[in-house]
Every structure is written in structure tokens, then in C-alpha cells.
Amino acid sequence: MVDPAVLVASIFEDAWNRQDFDTVAPALTRFRFHIRGTTRSMELDDLERIVQDWHAAFPDLRFDVHAIVVSDGRAGVHATLRGTHHGPWQGLAGTGRPIEVEHMFFFRFDGERISDVWELLDSAQLRGQLEP
């Protein structure tokens, strides 16, 4: 049986920080991703592309996880995203500016697989750190 806290920690440390998806692949075969009022069906390949795009723009990108809470087939995560903007990202050329944005993530599990991920972040704060 997979420990949800260990799996979620691995998503950030292995997949996001090191771009190594091997440990999380079985749990992320197909899931729904919810952000800013939208829902998108995703597979592991989609997540890999998103992580690669972020690392292309922020080569030193890192999520630092502060807390993981697990209850009744769900996990909540408080994390901070940090990095330095060196490449194109959402139409904005690299600025050389550092970013630091707090995130909240919520994961729903279906057995040993993740079925849903919700991401909450202050997009305006992130954009404000990049624009003059």
C-alpha cells in the first residue's frame, strides 16, 4: 500500500525538483487537474511537459514543502515555489528576477492512484514579481 504523504512528497521532490517521474508514474496515469476554475484531464506525459516548461523558464526551480496533511483519501500540501526567471514564460522574456510564491495543493486518491489535483496560488503575486 502506498503512503499518500510519501507519494505526494515525491511528486514535489522527485518530479518537480529533479524532473524524475519514475517513482510517481504509477499514481499519475490519468487525473483531473483543477486550477483557477478550470478542470483539465491530464496524464503523466502532460505533467512532464509542464514541469519541463517551468524548468526551461526557471532553471533553478524548486518546490519546498512545508506541510502535508492526509485524511480520508485526500492530501493537502502547503509549499513554496522558488526560482529565477531566465527563459520565456507565458509570453514574458526572461527577466533574471527571482520568484517566491506560496502554493496550496489538494490531492484526491482513488486507491493508490491520484484522481484529482487542485492547485491554488496567487497568480497576481507571481506576475508582479516578474513584471517591472
Secondary structure as UniProt FT lines:
FT   HELIX           4..10
FT   HELIX           11..17
FT   TURN            22..24
FT   HELIX           25..27
FT   STRAND          31..35
FT   TURN            36..37
FT   STRAND          38..42
FT   HELIX           44..57
FT   TURN            59..60
FT   STRAND          62..71
FT   TURN            72..73
FT   STRAND          74..84
FT   TURN            90..91
FT   STRAND          98..110
FT   TURN            111..112
FT   STRAND          113..121
FT   HELIX           123..130
//
